[in-house]
Structures are given as structure tokens and as C-alpha cells.
């Protein structure tokens, strides 16, 4: 069995092609290989089909409120995270206050 060795070519004005070493191992397949417009067209059809079959779901404001509340409760359990948020907000407020008084003194 014959082994072929590839050497990486030094960049030059004459040779802008990549050597076999630089080629990606996997080519894009399926949805990833399509151009964005083609992806949108397929997605659009999927959305329409879901609505026609009655399986599409649209959140009501009540469902959205409940989901947000649930997420907020999960985040609030992390005391360190909440303390960091509060600290950052207090620091920014102090900076804004200092900037406002500095601007008043400049006039």
C-alpha cells in the first residue's frame, strides 16, 4: 500500500489554494448545507403545517407570566448571583450620580 505525504505549502502570491491538510474533515450536510433563504423556506412550511394540523402552540400572556415567574424563582435561589447583580447595580447608580454632580459643577 502506497502512503501519500502532503506538505503544507508556504503562502505565496502564486498559490492561494489550501493544501489537503487545511481542508475540513466534515462537509456540511442536510440543513447546514443549505443557503439561509432555503432554510427559511423550509422552516416556514413547517410552521404552516403545524398550524394546519392544530399542533402549533402560541403562548398566552398568562402562560408567559408563569414561565417567567418559574425562571425568576430558580435564579433567585442563587444568593451569590443575586448579590453580584445588586452590587453591580449599586455601583452603576453611584457612577451615574457622580457624573451628574460633576456635570452640574462644570457649568
C-alpha positions in Angstrom: 0.0 0.0 0.0 1.4 3.4 -1.0 1.4 6.2 1.5 1.0 9.7 0.2 2.5 12.5 2.2 1.2 16.0 1.9 3.2 19.0 2.9 1.8 22.3 3.8 2.5 24.9 1.2 4.0 28.2 2.2 1.7 31.1 1.4 2.8 32.9 -1.8 1.3 35.3 -4.3 1.2 32.5 -6.8 -0.5 29.8 -4.7 -3.7 30.8 -2.8 -5.0 27.2 -2.7 -5.1 25.4 0.6 -3.2 22.2 0.9 -5.1 18.9 1.8 -4.0 19.4 5.4 -6.1 22.6 5.7 -9.3 21.0 4.3 -12.1 20.4 6.8 -12.7 16.8 7.9 -16.5 17.0 7.5 -18.6 18.7 5.0 -21.9 20.3 5.9 -24.9 18.1 5.5 -28.6 18.5 5.5 -30.0 21.7 6.8 -26.5 23.2 7.4 -25.5 22.8 3.7 -28.5 24.9 2.5 -28.3 28.7 2.0 -30.2 30.8 4.6 -33.1 31.6 2.2 -33.7 27.9 1.5 -33.6 27.2 5.3 -36.2 29.9 5.9 -38.5 28.5 3.2 -38.4 25.0 4.8 -38.9 26.4 8.3 -41.9 28.5 7.0 -43.5 25.4 5.6 -43.0 23.5 8.9 -44.7 26.3 10.8 -47.7 26.4 8.4 -48.1 22.6 8.6 -48.1 22.8 12.4 -50.9 25.4 12.4 -52.9 23.4 9.8 -52.6 20.2 12.0 -53.5 22.2 15.1 -50.3 21.2 17.0 -48.7 24.7 16.9 -48.7 26.4 20.3 -48.9 30.1 21.0 -48.2 31.3 24.5 -50.8 33.3 26.2 -49.8 36.2 28.4 -50.7 34.1 31.4 -48.5 31.2 30.4 -45.6 33.6 29.6 -46.0 35.2 33.1 -46.0 31.8 34.8 -42.9 30.7 32.9 -41.1 33.9 33.8 -42.0 33.5 37.4 -40.7 30.0 37.4 -37.4 31.1 35.9 -37.1 34.0 38.3 -37.6 31.8 41.3 -34.8 29.5 40.0 -32.3 32.4 39.6 -33.3 34.0 42.9 -32.2 30.8 44.8 -28.6 31.6 43.9 -27.8 34.2 46.6 -24.3 34.8 45.3 -25.6 35.6 41.9 -28.3 37.9 43.3 -25.7 39.7 45.5 -23.5 40.3 42.5 -26.4 41.7 40.5 -27.2 44.1 43.3 -23.6 45.1 43.8 -23.3 45.9 40.1 -26.5 47.9 40.1 -25.4 49.9 43.1 -22.0 50.6 41.6 -23.5 51.9 38.4 -26.0 54.1 40.2 -23.2 55.6 42.2 -21.3 56.3 39.0 -24.3 58.0 37.4 -24.8 60.1 40.4 -21.2 61.2 40.5 -21.3 62.0 36.7 -24.4 64.1 37.2 -22.9 66.2 40.0 -19.7 66.6 38.1 -21.5 67.9 35.1 -23.5 70.4 37.2 -20.3 71.7 38.7 -18.7 72.2 35.2 -21.4 74.7 34.2 
